[in-house]
Amino acid sequence: MAAFGWKLHGDGSLTGPDDVVAPDERLSWAKTVGLGAQHVVAMFGATFVFPLVMGLNPQLAIMMSGIATIIFLLIVDGKVPSYLGTSASFVGAVAAIRAQEGATSARVTGAIMIAGIVLALVGVAIHFLGSGVLHRVLPPVVTGAVVMLIGFNLAPVVAGIYWPQDQWVALLTMLFTIVVAVAFKGFIGRISVFLALIFGTALSWILDKTAGPITSVLGGATEATEHVRWNTSGVGSASWLGLPLKTTTGADGMEVAGWHMPSFSMAAILLVLPAVIALIAENTGHVKAVAEMTGKDLDPMMGRAIAGDGVGTTLASFVGGSPTTTYAENIGVMAATRVYSTAAYWVAALVAIIFGFSPKFGALVFSIPGGVLGGITVVLYGMIGLLGAKIWKENGVDFGNPINLVPVAAGIIIGVGDVQMKFTDNFSLGGISLGTIVAVGAYHLAKALAPADLRTRADGALIAVGDYTYGDSDGIDDLLQDDNPEDFYGRRPQG
């Protein structure tokens, strides 16, 4: 199947709730545009929240997510319907880079670019060697540990930067996110983060009008100042059409992120490389999810999908954009609608690119109050960490086996506690990077030294992460069973 040339599904309409539209089919263009708009809304919240918390330009991130999605669809030949939004896996490493003396956005995107190249090369290797190599090098116990330490390492970012800016707005935004995520089924529950952004920003505006300014320490500042919660001064002056601005230095001496060329630092690169493991796991789980929903064997596409994500991340970071990954939110839309047409993803990608040509949109996103980000990130960062536990649970990892327990226990504490190893005056490893090295290296060392019976029982099921997790912990591949998939909350899609 080529990336283009979709066949019209029936008369262009759905005939009932059980009607399924294949990846190489499409509905009428009017309905396809509507579905594309749904995908845009689904990816929107996280795709511009994560650039904000990484100190990158959200307008550029939206634009490059559309371009990366198109590249991905071309690489997989239109056989894996997915949207590439901003990846959360790099947030912890970026926070560590930002804490270094003299850190810049160019250093951040340079490190991410190298990670993208590594991911693309891994995808090429998997394409030729087969997906089984993933399981041998990164079994579920290791992958889960890396994902967990990446998420939980971010806790100080919430506690020290976002939450203190407006604790009450943060608290109410957090509660709103939780209520919407669990109380509403289907599409509404899946866009809880996006709706929480709207709620928190509206609440901040109301409080500005009724309670007046607030005194707190803004992100990047060192002293508390009096300020409005929602500062929209930059929105009115921004033009409706135009490219994202180049990275500059503001009047306060702080960097204003825009497009830029990357620069490279070995210390920064080592900090972001562990995120490659999380992206491999994430892409693998999402491809398995799409395979189950479409009834297609997509294992031959696994390497292409991982490589496509790597190419997308490389290209986006080359111009100062954010890292990308396949989005579980959009897979959830497909599960709810049963429309797997890649035409809808082309529409979503083009809409994202159009948004990327609006500086006013970028200014609006940049104005989101810090307290709102605090309420959202306290949920998102925790969910990233708990996805690691979900990998363990769904793949039946046996923690009664010391091969699984001891090495990853050490790696997680090193990663979450930001333990440092100083090798020279100019080089040290710590946090996520050191925790990942310990989790992966010590696991394989322990497995090599352990008795044969422990080595046999240490082997788990398939790597998986995301809205749907698959394995063979019961001796039968979940792709052959009827009771999957479930989303992060344990809910099955409604037909």
Steps between C-alpha positions, in 0.01 A plus 500: 500500500636838407491799733241660272211372291239423765194304392161653582335301779157401373314817412732709718302457823494262797215251486489427874695480825676180390612638164880513466699724265840349409824703479490494119137620490340836568158648563375799301744790517260701715485220759874440470567865581275468805689193619829680438378783723429244775857376476629857525303559821618165642869580455477872568533520877813292547661616175525859619520439877823301481688759288401760760638298790818429300548871423451453124268680260147350493408658166804338338421171677148490355630576150774236515265240644295530181810472281631205705164322467510531121855363493395212727204409279726497194762279669242243613337514155167599653461166681527628861249781570658715770561863593839621622460752782750635752666229708490519880794261534756778462357739760707371792825503303428850368437623855841360598665670201333831585646474851853497358699823489474674162224270374310621192215375284757425227679261737167336584395446140849387401484220756147409390613493136770243581240291684278519191783374280566212741129413503489499119804270486341267754189488281710410195672224699166360619366508144782272383562292814139453608300631797616213722825684565304754704390238750850364545667835560217684677271256681186639667657522847772733368272704276251552781776616732632755249154641430428522874820684592452743210155596630569513873826692450279793396331541838735784609413694183134512602573566866764766443389687186136468397294423811631794712401754233133460599432207729122535511457518124740206473296298748166572331645429154639169625159403645326600176740282299435200724121541497475535121740210438304253712141628488460535123525208261633508147644805330429754777694298754793472263539876457487575873835680487385730221174577683693560823714758321187688400348468848814611683562795270136615530522465879819709504326774298203502739729524804694785337173691459359422843795449736764710323869421440690229682848513654720199420827393337458462124684227312863596446487778763665499841278745691125531546326777305144624469345400166176396335443128467424509128721749318373544144705809415692314231191362329359828375827614344565168323414474130246253369729357233875445499777256578605431859751760616869431534635433851585833665586646840223693674528832683534311828803312368310172469503295181181513289486170314431493127657330202875445518779268392614237752829491688653189651623412847602147602366556852160600361495212250563244775208643695247453217609162359300299759184650348571291190413188701166652602423597139579150375262354757234760424512450124498122539191509717319737268574292190368193683188696594435604140564143384239364739240760405549466123549125499824540301841346567713811544814335640676554164427873547645516854846609391360750252275655764787542748725638226222735389473640851878541510504688171215723618682582825824568313338738252293682765796557733724612211296822474441537876178300529398240757559123493216290360333168572192309389203613708278271706235774506447462126496123523218548750306703242534212255383251761191711566413571134632183331626720220864412432537699179840664461326774300371643829859522628608687189221750570609530867861552394408776253284675762793490746731653241249781438487571876879512492482799264313710758717694748178610676423136573854453633468807724166372635652163590803668658269703724356196681534572875766318700244382755304328223815320384560397861161332526543319169861390534450353846263254329695452177837439663348252741330318214830471314654333803204269556512385139820326606305309764234422240765337279598277791143406586376425152812299413496294820844604627600277793657712773548191712793435267807696620615547139194719445491660845852600606650674192193707410445597865842662499444666162166651601630654822802644321274649231226635725739623768730665245807319639822635343826331404783749442778369275695822437456868576319540166313173466247322718206265457186501710125485517329354196816416305681324786179328614440365151857372465473322835155352424602365157862406571447350846201298376704331227792451740270340758342278236842386377613406853174344625419126506323358195158466667495869600607605149214303344240648733633853446383504139172690465258592228507757225602860558196725503391842620230752421122486499516129416744248638547153360696199612498124541522466877221239496668299226281639223586814306240765588461581132323164470258568785166677491515690829747769392573786470458713808607860539714647780200508731401137430207605278425319176393704200127531448372358171 
